Amino acid sequence: MSDRRKLNTSPDIPYKFLTTLIWAPAFPLLRLATTKLPHLRPYVIGGAIVAANLHGFWLIQNPDLSDEAIN
């Protein structure tokens, strides 16, 4: 029975890499939200890009979320 469970286990998914599924829909929503303020659109989109990149850098560099700490 234990051999059967080992065969049916799914691989561990690194959930930290799935955050792009959160960030990707944010950009069209920000574009729609700034339709009445087109002069602020570049700053809002630029700020979102900076925030997404900083968030990705934090996920990669955070020792608590590294593969060595999880395993």
C-alpha positions as CSV (number, residue, x, y, z in Angstrom):
1,M,0.0,0.0,0.0
2,S,2.8,2.4,0.8
3,D,4.3,1.8,-2.7
4,R,1.0,2.7,-4.3
5,R,0.9,6.1,-2.5
6,K,4.4,6.9,-3.6
7,L,3.4,6.4,-7.2
8,N,0.3,8.6,-7.0
9,T,1.9,11.6,-5.3
10,S,2.1,14.7,-7.4
11,P,5.3,16.7,-7.6
12,D,5.7,19.6,-5.2
13,I,4.7,22.8,-6.9
14,P,6.8,25.9,-6.1
15,Y,3.8,28.2,-5.4
16,K,6.0,31.3,-5.3
17,F,6.4,31.2,-9.1
18,L,2.6,31.3,-9.6
19,T,2.4,34.9,-8.4
20,T,2.5,36.0,-12.1
21,L,-1.1,34.7,-12.3
22,I,-1.9,37.5,-9.8
23,W,0.2,40.3,-11.4
24,A,-0.8,39.6,-15.0
25,P,-4.5,40.6,-14.8
26,A,-3.5,43.7,-12.7
27,F,-2.1,45.6,-15.7
28,P,-5.3,45.6,-17.8
29,L,-7.3,46.5,-14.7
30,L,-4.9,49.4,-14.0
31,R,-5.3,50.6,-17.6
32,L,-9.0,50.6,-17.3
33,A,-8.9,52.3,-13.9
34,T,-6.9,55.2,-15.4
35,T,-9.1,56.0,-18.4
36,K,-10.3,59.2,-16.8
37,L,-6.8,60.2,-15.7
38,P,-4.6,59.4,-18.8
39,H,-1.8,61.7,-17.6
40,L,-1.3,59.4,-14.6
41,R,-1.3,56.1,-16.6
42,P,2.4,55.9,-17.2
43,Y,3.2,56.4,-13.5
44,V,0.6,53.9,-12.3
45,I,1.8,51.2,-14.8
46,G,5.4,52.0,-14.1
47,G,4.8,51.7,-10.4
48,A,3.1,48.4,-10.8
49,I,6.0,47.1,-12.9
50,V,8.4,48.2,-10.2
51,A,6.3,46.6,-7.5
52,A,6.0,43.3,-9.4
53,N,9.7,43.2,-10.0
54,L,10.5,43.9,-6.4
55,H,8.0,41.3,-5.3
56,G,9.6,38.7,-7.6
57,F,13.1,39.7,-6.3
58,W,11.9,39.3,-2.7
59,L,10.4,35.9,-3.4
60,I,13.6,34.6,-4.9
61,Q,15.9,36.1,-2.3
62,N,13.8,35.4,0.8
63,P,15.6,32.6,2.7
64,D,12.3,31.5,4.3
65,L,10.9,30.7,0.9
66,S,14.0,29.1,-0.6
67,D,14.0,25.5,-1.8
68,E,16.6,24.6,0.9
69,A,14.4,25.9,3.7
70,I,11.3,24.2,2.5
71,N,12.8,20.7,1.9
